Amino acid sequence: MIVALAGGVGGARMAAGLAACLPGGDLTVVVNTGDDFEHLGLAISPDIDSVLYTLAGLNDTVRGWGQSGETWAFMEALGKLGGPDWFLLGDRDLATHVLRTERLRRQTLSEVTEGFARQLSIPHTVLPMSDDPVRTIVLTDEGELPFQEYFVSRQARPVYKGLRLEGVEAARAAPGVIEAIRKANAIVVCPSNPWLSIAPILRVPGIEAEVQAARERGCPVVAVSPFIGGQAVKGPAAKIMHELGLEPTPAALARLYDDFATALVIDNQDAQQALPAIPVHVTDTLMRDAAGQARLGRDVLVFVRALRP
């Protein structure tokens, strides 16, 4: 039983790589919902959708987000009417958001996500980190910015200072999250942004404590680095590191995850960096396609099995 903590494109690809190597039901993906928001009256869950689409083989491998074969008639019509077109909603993707919004009137986010996964024939479990609203507010040199304004509208250009998770103190882990961590043979922290994707999951009351408890009982907690050669494959993770006075290196990542991680997976390009005093597996971490995802999934699982007592 493997639990993956995931957010963003890297998290979705890593989840798909693990899923390709595990029997149905042996993987639980706990997904960041700090970047969820309401747009044009619709409930948008970008990270959940990225995980679902990628696990179902529907994802756009070029853009890294959304569905393949997407069309944009809705956005063209919206723009002609003077509507907000800074957040792209593809015609296929729109069906997900409309149906989610309608179902949330009578179901929890977990229930809606479970229904989508079932319809998409995904044999593994996909859970939001919480059914309660938690919203990531990014602290920048220009003041506080809601996540999507910082990440999409402003393209992460403002200088990152920190984040505030609105509503996290009152949030509860979604049903199944704590139970999955307690039953896990290993926990994989996907190559997601440590601040914008992983931190919101861990800050939900009870989740980080449960991961730490898993570590104490000998469960491997393996973090896969989102950095290759000092750069992030996608997104602003390396930029944020520099803005915080840190270097995007294996040692720095290990220090960030020191409270819970027991081992690290890093890319070949970073093998000559100073390495932390924990087990480190060096491999090709770039997931170019489905075959690359499965290859890294196998590498991580082999490493995990070697770490288990």
N, C-alpha and C positions, 0 to 999 in steps of 0.2 A: 504494500500500500504506500503510494507516494503522494505527498501533498506538495503542490507547487504554488508559490506566491508570485502573482503575475500582474503586470500592467504594461500598456503600450505594445508597440510592435514586437520588440524583443521578447517580452513576456509571452505573447501569443505564439510566436514561432517556437520558443522553447517548450511551451506546453504541447504544441503539435508534435515536436520531436519526441518528447516523452511518451505521448499517446501512441505514436507509431510503433513503440517498442514494448508496450504493456498490454496485457489482456484487458478486455472491457471491464470497467468497474474498479480497476486498480489505481486510477489516478483521480485525485480531486484537485481542481484548480480554484484557488481563492483569489478573486480578482478585485483590484482597486476600483472603488466607486467615488473617490474624491473628486474626479473630474466630471462626474455626472452633472447635468444642468438641464434647465428647461429652456427651450428655444422655439419660438413661434408656437407656443402652447404645447410642444411635444416634449416628452421625457426622453432625453438622450443619455445613453450609457456607453460612451466610446470604447472603454477598455473591455467591457463585457462583450460588446459586438465584435471587437477585433479577435477576441479569444474564440467566440462562437464561429465566426466566419472562417478562421484559420483551421480550427479543428474539423470543420465540415468541408474544407477544401474549396470554399467559396471566395476566399480573400483575394484582393488585387495584389499580386506579388511585386508589381512595379511601383505603385504608390506606397505600398506597405499598409494601407488602411482601406476600409470600405470593401465593396464586392467587385469581383472581376466582371468585365462586360458591362460596366456601369454606363448609364446615360444621364443626361443633365437637363432634360426638358423642364423639370420643375424649377431648377435654379435660374434658367433663362427667363422663364415666365415671371418668377419672383423679382428678378432684377428689372424687368421692363415696368413692373408696377411700383418700383422704388423701394422694394423690401430689402431687409438686411441680407447681403449675400457674402458676408465674410466667413461664414461657417458653411462648408459645402455639404449639401444633402443630396445624394444621388437618388435617382428614381427607385432603384431596387432597395437601397438603404432606407428610403422613406417608409417603406412598408413595415420594416422592423419598428421604427419609432412610433408610427401611428398605432400599430397593434399593441406595443408595450404601453403606450399612454392609455389606451382604452382598457386594457386588462388591469392596470394598476388601480383602477377605480374599485376593484373587488378582490385583487390578489396582491400578495407581497412581491417585491422584486425577485426574491428567491424563487417563488412559484412561477413567475413569468419566465425567468431564465431557464428553469427546469423544463417548462413547456416548449420553449424555443429549441433547447438542446434535443429534446425528444423528437420534435418534428424534423430536425436536421440530421437525425440518426447518429448523434454523437453518443458513443457508448460509455463515456466517462462523465464525472460529476463536475459541473461548473457552478460555483457559488459566488455571489457578491460578498464582499467583506462584511457588509451589514445591510439589513433592510431599512435601517434608519438613515435619514439624509445626513451625510457628512460632506462638506464642501471645502475644497482646498482653496485657500486664499494665499496668493504669493506676495511676500513682502519684497519690495523692490526699491531702487533708488528714486522711483517715481511715485512711491506710495503703495498701498495695497491694491492688488489686481485680482479679480476672480480668475480661476485657473484658465478658462478658455480664452479670456481676453489676453492674458499673458502669453499663453502658448500658441494660440491660433491667430487671433487678431493682431497681436504685437509681435508674433513669431519669436518669442522669448528674447527680444532685444533688450528690454530693461535689465539692469543689473540685479541679480538674485541676492537677497539678503536673508531669507528664511521663509517659513510658511506658517500659516495658522489654519487649523482644521476646525472649521465652524461646525458645531454640533457634535464633535467627537466625544465629549465628556458624557453625553447622554445616550450615545449609541451603544448598541449591543451587537456582538458578533452574530452574523446570520445563522439560522438553524443549520447544524451540520458542520460548521467550521471548527468549533472546539473539539467536537467528537472526532473529526477526521485527523486533527493534529495529534490527539491522544492515541489513535490507532496506528499512526504512521510508522512505517519502517524507516522512512527517510523524508526529509523536507528539503526541497530545492527552491532556493531564492533565484528566480529567473533573472536574466540579464536586462533588467528594467532599470529605469532611473531611480537611484536610491532614495531621493527626496520626494519626487513627484509621484512615484508609483508604489514603492515599497514602504516608505514611512507611513503613509496614511493607513495601510493595512495593519501595520504593527501597532499604531496608536489607538486603534479600536480597543476599548478596555477588555483585557483578558487575553488578547491574541499573542502579544509579545511574551507575556508571562507563560503562556502555554507552550510557546516555541522554546523558551528557556528551560521549562520543565522537561520537554522532550530531549533537549540537549543533555540535561542532567541524568536522564535515564539511559543515555548512550545512543540515542537516535542521531544519526548523522544529519547535520544541517549544512548543506552545501550551497554556497553562493557562486553563481556563474557571473563572471565579470562582464559588464556592458562595454568595457573599453578594449580597443585593439590599437596597439601602438600609440597610446596616449590620446586616442580620439574615440568618441562614441560613434557607433555605426549609424544611429539615427537619434535625433533629438538633442537637447541642450545639456546632457549630463556632464560632459567634459567642460563645457563653458561654465556651468555652475561650480564645478570643482575649482577652476581657476579663480572665479569671483569670490570664493570662500577662502582663498589662499592655500588651496590644496592642489596636489598633482594627481591626475587620473592614472594612478599606478596600482598594482596589486596590493602593495603594502598599505596604501591609503584606504583602499576599499576594505581590506581586512580590519583596519582600525574603525571604520564606520560601522562594521557589522560585528564588532568584537563582543558585544553582549550575548550573541546567540550563535554566530556561525562557527562551525567546527572545521571547515575545509573550504577550499577555493578552487574554482576552475578558471584558468586564464588562457589567453591566446598565445600561440607560438611566438608572436612578435614581442611579447612582454616577458619572455622567459629569462632575459638577461637583467631584468629589473631586480632590485632588492626584494626578496620574497618574505612574507610573514612567517612566523614560527608556528605555522599550522600546516597540515597536509595540503599540498598544491598539485593539481593535475594540469599539465600543459598540453593543449591540443589546438586544433583549428576551430575557433568558436564562431566564425562567420557563417551564417545560415543563408546561403544564396537562394535556395529553393527547397522543395519538400525533401529531396534526398539529403541536402545539407542539414536540415532540421533533424531527420532521423539519425544521421551519423552522429551529430552532437548528442542527441538523446541517448544513443547507445553508449557513447563515451562517458556521459554523466552517470548512467546507471551502472556501468562496470566499475567506475570509481566509487560509487556509493556502496556497492556490494563489498569492495575491498576494505571499506572503512568500518563495516558492521562487525561487531564482536562475534 
